[in-house]
C-alpha cells in the first residue's frame, strides 16, 4: 500500500486558467487559415479566367509540337486525289494533243508522204485535157530522195493547185513505160513541166532547192514562154532499181 507522501508527490496537470477550456484548439485555426488561403486562390483563379483576353494558351509539349508540325508538313506535301472529272479532262486533253500532233505532222507539211501526194494527184489523162499547165513527177516508193522532197512538193502544190495540175507517175508501174521513154526518165524524182497544151517546157531531176520547183511552177501558172530552170540535175535515184509491176486499175497513179 503506497504511502501518503508518495501520492502527494505525483504531479497534476492543471490548466493555467479556469477559462482555458473555452478557447478552440490551435489546429482549428490552422484549418481556417488554409481554407481562407484556398478560397483566396480560387477567387484569383476565377478572376483571371473570367477575362478571355488574359488567358494564355498552354504551350505544347515537345512531342505534341513535333507531331503537329510533322502532320502539317505531310498534309502539305501529299497531293490531292484526282477526281473522275479531272481524269476525264486529262484524257480529253491528251486525245486533242495527239490529234493536233498528227495533224501538224501530216497536214502542216512536216510528215507529208509520197502516198499522200499520190492520193491527192490528178489522173494523167485528165490533166492533159483540162486546159491547165501540168507538173508531172516520176517517183517510186523506194526512192529516198522522193520521200525527202515530198513536203516541199506538197507546199508548192497547195500554193498553185487552182492554176496548175499535179500528176504522180510511179516508175515501177509498167503502164507508164511510154511516158518514161517520152520524157527520158533515167533518174528520180523527175519533174516534167508542161504548158497548157501538154508541151514540155523543161525538167528538173533529183534533189534540188525548193526554189527551183517554185519558180518553174510559178512560170507555168503565169503562162510564161519558158521556165527559168529548164535542165537541172541534182542527187537522184537511178531507175535501174525499178521494181516493175502491173497495176490493173487504169486510173491508178501507182
Secondary structure, 3 states (H helix, E strand, C coil): CCCHHHHHCCCCCCCCCCCHHHCCCHHHHHHHHHHHHHHHHHHHHHHHHCCHHHCCCCCCCHHHHHHHHHHHHHHHHCCCCCCHHHHHHHHHHHHHHHHHHHHHHHCCCCCCCHHHHHHHCCCHHHHCCCCCEEEEEEECCCCHHHHHHHHHHHHHHHHHCCCEEEEEEECCEHHHHHHHHHHCCCEECEEEEECCCCCEEEEEECECCHHHHHHHHHHHHHCCCCCCCCEEECECEEHHHCCCECCCCCCCCC
